Amino acid sequence: MRIMSLGYLRLESPEAKEWESFGPDVLGLALSNDPLGRPDTVLLTNDDRPGRLVINVGEQNRLRCVGWELPNEGDLADAAEQLEDAGVSVHRGTAEQCRAAQVRELVSFTDPAGFTHELFYGQLVVPGSFRPGRAMSGFVTAGQGLGHVVLIVPDLAASLDFYRRVLGMRVSDEIDSHGGRLVFFHVNSRHHSLAIMGIAGMRGLHHLMLQVGSVDDVGMAHDLCADQGIPLAMTLGRHTNDRMFSFYLRSPSGFEIEYGWGADTVADEEQWVVTHMRSTSMWGHRPGGAPPPGCLEPVPGTPAS
Ligand SMILES: [Fe+2]
């Protein structure tokens, strides 16, 4: 399966409307228009693809869908067939679903943790359209997609097997941290587009990482959080595996945003060697005072930790 990048995320949140100011004013994202004109939907982007981040008003803070980009119609058809061969139910997106997602075609399925994913091709691009919501240099997306997501899964082994064997993602490395195991996957030169962490009985979106073009963009966002009283989940620090310099802020919807700069990439897939590490950070990334993540939900039928 030829997944090329993390294309979009769709979320549900009672606080969706707060993103109309939080997204542009704090993160530097651009607001875009919902193609269906829905008043309860906020669209944001970090590049020339207006459909990157879709937040619907809803009852709970919940990740509704992770969208993965495939190169073309033929690869999408092949991917749907491979999922069905692996015993996974696949649903073809309706014309309205494709219009809402601003893609030519999509298929959806549910992974072992219960997350909904969409595979798509033909995402809308409006060249030269991106204007950051505040003064900043912009975001790193070219060839690397929206950013990365870290998901909490109830059964790490089952999810690891699925993402690697069925979706064809490549393991970048692993980190043993706080008695748990994190596994990082890449689908392009970004060190990881997805990482998973096992917590028995739970699932949810831990964070979305947005990579900015300059170290000053990180510093300015850090100042904005201090000025506006936005809680930090983790202080400034540098990660061990992708060497990202970042901090984590709490979004209005419970999950965290990692706001980072300067990550290493997988420059040569052929030469990549999987390693494991004992901590997530070389320095920093200390608890920042925000309450525990509010975007996790219990998974029925699995034991609570
Ligand atoms: Fe991250």
Boltz pocket constraint, residues with backbone or C-beta under 6 A from the ligand:
constraints:
  - pocket:
      binder: B
      contacts: [[A, 148], [A, 150], [A, 207], [A, 209], [A, 258]]
      max_distance: 6.0
